[in-house]
Amino acid sequence: TKRTFGSNFRYNGSPSTCSNGNYDDHDDLIFTVKESVNPPPTSAPTSPPTPMPTNKEPSGPQTASYDADLEAPKCSFGSSCDAGALLNGRGTITNGVEPNQPNTLGLCTDGNSGSYHSDESIDNIVVSQASGGLHDLTEGDLVTITATVYCYSDGSDDNIDFYYASDATNPVWTQIGERQPCPDGGAQTVTASFTLPQGSLQAVRVNLMYGSSSPSVYSCVTGSYDDTDDLVISVKPSALAAAAAAVSPSKNDDVQGGIVDGGKDVVADTKKKELMDKNNSTSKPKVNGKGNSNKSGGDKYVCSKGKPFASTICADGLAADEICSPDNVGRSCGSGGRKCWWAECD
């Protein structure tokens, strides 16, 4: 294809493609242009690009690893948390020493009497979605704690308490439901459910006990055959959790995680020593060594392996005698580690 380029140089006059003045000059240049051998550019796509995913894939089920700082098994984010073999056994019992025992976030200890799978032990704890969902554990989720426990004899003397804490680094324990009896003797599965409150690092607790004593200030019952285990779980935040979460109890001075009242500190140390002393007995007595009932008022005692409720002592206990008196609380009064337990009765 031919193309032309023209130039008109003039002296004064009006604009023109070709002027004819005495001093004007007009020149043209003709040149040839080849056809393009390249195809025309492709037009831009009209459909929008594929959007980036807004949510990460779920992390899936998690198996805990021991956290040396918390002194308990801990899971990262996941749809469930399984302690695996980290809790199997109890204290230093025969043939069943618990790894890293006692595996608790504080001052609760395990009893060291008895032998593995003849006496009590917590063997595993799992926290999972109650709905069976696969998303990571999130604030506001309803979750189920599944405890695998071993109950003594026919299980009639054993009981289990469940707790949760919204902050594993400074736990304030809330009991989940009522105390549960062992369903039967031997290996058993016991469950409890609760709604995850706000908190990125939470914990659950299972307390298996021989008898039915009241929990200590540390939210556990600790006797020669008792086992307390904690499991720490990582929880993702949720905008709906504030409305769905359970109301947390108010924190007082003398709770596990920090004691700031000096007077309460002395009481706590005394209670801790009593709990530790219970771990020294080696045989299994009946829950209560009652003797003859004494229905009169005044201080009474019960000779028992574990501390009974005050109402039980007042109803079935005996008045002071040469074996037990208010001056020798905790004195041995029978085989199998039974001791004198006192209560003030009307």
Buried (B, 14 or more C-beta within 10 A) or exposed (E): EEEEEEEBEBEEEEEEEEBEEEEBEBEEEEEEEEEEEEEEEEEEEEEEEEEEEEEEEEBEBBBBEBBEEBBBBBBEBBBBBBBBEBBBBBBBBEEBBBEEBBBBBBBBBBBBBBEBBBBBBBBBBBBBBEEEBBBBBBBBBEBBBBBBBBBBBEBEBBBBBBBBBBBBEBBBBBBBEEBBBBBEBBEBEBBBEBBBBBBBBBBBBBBBBBBBBEBBBBBBBBBBBBBBBBBBBBBBEBEEBEEBBBEBEEEEEBBBBEBEEEEBEEEBEEBBEBBEEBBEBEEBBEBBBBBEEBEEEEBBBBBBBBBBBBEBBBBBBBBBEEBBBEEBEBEBBBEBBBBBBBBEBE
